[in-house]
Amino acid sequence: MVMAWLVNSMEEDISVNYLSYSTTNDMWNNLNKMYSDLGNQSHIYKLQLMLGETKQGSDTVINYFVGLKRLWQDLDMFNDYKWRDPDDDAYFQKVVDNNRVFRFLAGLNIEFDKVRGSIIGRQPLPSINEVFVEVWREESRRMVMLGKMGGSSNHVETSALVS
């Protein structure tokens, strides 16, 4: 039953090569050898390209960060590291986190230059989650301030017209 499902889920020109397998395990092992590495490498390459091209643009900070996080999570699925020492994992996670901080900051719009400079100047760098929260707060502050300024300038214009 599983073999039939596997064969039926393949493209026809591929499935023809797998009709003669006697066990599901043999079929699966061969499929894994043939397509797993090739698919992973191209998918990893595609994800890396997408990460490099991702910018905030017209997105809010939250939407930009969620998009990056989704790509990072997809990439993380392909990591299969064998650590020799338990400290290797902690060190590697810090390196990954720092790289994600730089990637996040690099894609932010120009209006976040001041907060970006402030974060980059810290030693050690804050975590990616701390950086996100700080930038998000700055975006929220800007939205509130611009909203108040917009409201008060409209009030001033209306008052001037009444006079």
C-alpha positions as CSV (number, residue, x, y, z in Angstrom):
1,M,0.0,0.0,0.0
2,V,2.8,2.4,0.9
3,M,4.7,1.5,-2.3
4,A,1.6,2.3,-4.4
5,W,1.2,5.6,-2.6
6,L,4.9,6.5,-3.2
7,V,4.7,5.5,-6.9
8,N,1.5,7.3,-7.5
9,S,2.8,10.5,-5.9
10,M,5.7,10.7,-8.3
11,E,5.9,12.2,-11.8
12,E,5.2,9.5,-14.3
13,D,8.6,9.6,-15.9
14,I,10.2,9.0,-12.5
15,S,7.7,6.5,-11.2
16,V,8.4,4.1,-14.1
17,N,11.9,3.5,-12.6
18,Y,10.5,2.4,-9.2
19,L,7.9,-0.1,-10.2
20,S,10.3,-3.1,-9.9
21,Y,11.3,-2.6,-6.2
22,S,10.2,-5.4,-3.9
23,T,10.2,-3.5,-0.6
24,T,9.2,-0.1,0.4
25,N,12.4,0.3,2.3
26,D,14.5,-0.4,-0.8
27,M,12.4,2.1,-2.8
28,W,12.6,4.8,-0.1
29,N,16.4,4.4,0.4
30,N,17.0,4.8,-3.4
31,L,14.7,7.8,-3.6
32,N,16.4,9.3,-0.6
33,K,19.9,8.9,-2.2
34,M,18.7,10.2,-5.6
35,Y,16.7,13.3,-4.6
36,S,17.3,14.3,-1.0
37,D,20.7,16.0,-1.3
38,L,20.0,17.6,-4.6
39,G,16.6,19.0,-3.4
40,N,18.1,20.2,-0.1
41,Q,21.0,22.0,-1.7
42,S,18.9,23.9,-4.2
43,H,16.3,24.7,-1.6
44,I,19.0,26.0,0.8
45,Y,20.4,28.1,-2.0
46,K,17.0,29.5,-2.8
47,L,16.4,30.3,0.9
48,Q,19.8,32.0,1.1
49,L,19.0,34.1,-2.0
50,M,15.6,35.1,-0.5
51,L,17.3,36.1,2.8
52,G,19.8,38.3,0.9
53,E,17.0,40.0,-1.0
54,T,14.6,40.6,1.9
55,K,14.2,44.2,2.8
56,Q,11.6,46.0,5.0
57,G,10.3,48.2,2.1
58,S,6.7,49.0,2.8
59,D,6.3,46.3,5.4
60,T,5.9,47.1,9.1
61,V,8.8,46.0,11.3
62,I,6.6,43.1,12.5
63,N,5.8,41.8,9.0
64,Y,9.5,42.2,7.9
65,F,10.7,40.3,11.0
66,V,8.1,37.5,10.6
67,G,9.2,37.1,7.0
68,L,12.8,36.8,8.0
69,K,12.0,34.4,10.8
70,R,10.1,32.1,8.5
71,L,13.1,31.9,6.2
72,W,15.4,31.3,9.1
73,Q,13.2,28.5,10.4
74,D,13.1,26.9,7.0
75,L,16.9,27.0,6.9
76,D,17.2,25.6,10.4
77,M,15.3,22.5,9.3
78,F,18.4,21.5,7.2
79,N,20.9,21.9,10.0
80,D,22.2,18.6,11.2
81,Y,25.3,19.4,13.2
82,K,27.3,16.8,15.1
83,W,28.9,18.6,18.1
84,R,32.1,17.3,19.7
85,D,31.7,19.4,22.8
86,P,28.4,20.6,24.5
87,D,29.8,24.2,24.4
88,D,30.0,24.1,20.6
89,D,26.2,24.4,20.3
90,A,26.0,27.4,22.6
91,Y,28.8,29.1,20.7
92,F,27.3,28.3,17.3
93,Q,23.9,29.6,18.4
94,K,25.4,32.9,19.4
95,V,27.2,33.2,16.0
96,V,23.9,32.4,14.2
97,D,22.0,34.9,16.4
98,N,24.6,37.7,15.7
99,N,24.3,37.0,12.0
100,R,20.6,37.2,12.2
101,V,20.8,40.6,14.0
102,F,23.0,41.9,11.2
103,R,20.7,40.6,8.5
104,F,17.6,42.1,10.2
105,L,19.3,45.5,10.7
106,A,20.7,45.6,7.2
107,G,17.2,45.2,5.7
108,L,15.6,47.9,7.7
109,N,14.4,51.2,6.1
110,I,16.6,54.3,6.4
111,E,14.5,55.9,9.2
112,F,15.9,53.3,11.6
113,D,19.5,54.4,11.1
114,K,19.8,55.8,14.6
115,V,18.5,52.7,16.4
116,R,20.5,50.5,14.0
117,G,23.7,52.4,14.9
118,S,22.9,52.2,18.6
119,I,22.5,48.4,18.4
120,I,25.6,47.8,16.3
121,G,27.7,49.8,18.8
122,R,26.9,47.5,21.7
123,Q,29.2,44.9,23.1
124,P,28.0,42.1,23.2
125,L,25.2,42.4,20.6
126,P,21.7,41.9,22.0
127,S,19.8,38.8,20.9
128,I,17.7,38.9,17.7
129,N,14.5,39.0,19.8
130,E,15.8,41.9,21.9
131,V,16.8,43.8,18.7
132,F,13.4,43.2,17.1
133,V,11.6,44.5,20.2
134,E,13.8,47.6,20.3
135,V,13.2,48.4,16.6
136,W,9.5,47.6,16.9
137,R,9.2,50.1,19.9
138,E,10.9,52.7,17.8
139,E,8.5,52.1,15.0
140,S,5.6,52.4,17.4
141,R,7.0,55.6,18.9
142,R,7.4,57.1,15.4
143,M,3.8,56.1,14.5
144,V,2.4,57.7,17.6
145,M,4.5,60.9,17.3
146,L,3.7,61.3,13.6
147,G,0.0,60.7,14.3
148,K,0.0,63.4,17.0
149,M,1.9,65.8,14.9
150,G,-0.5,65.2,12.0
151,G,-3.5,65.7,14.2
152,S,-2.1,68.9,15.8
153,S,-1.1,70.5,12.4
154,N,-4.6,69.8,11.1
155,H,-6.0,71.5,14.2
156,V,-3.7,74.5,13.6
157,E,-4.8,74.8,10.0
158,T,-8.5,74.6,11.0
159,S,-8.0,77.3,13.7
160,A,-6.2,79.6,11.2
161,L,-9.1,79.2,8.8
162,V,-11.6,80.2,11.4
163,S,-9.8,83.3,12.4
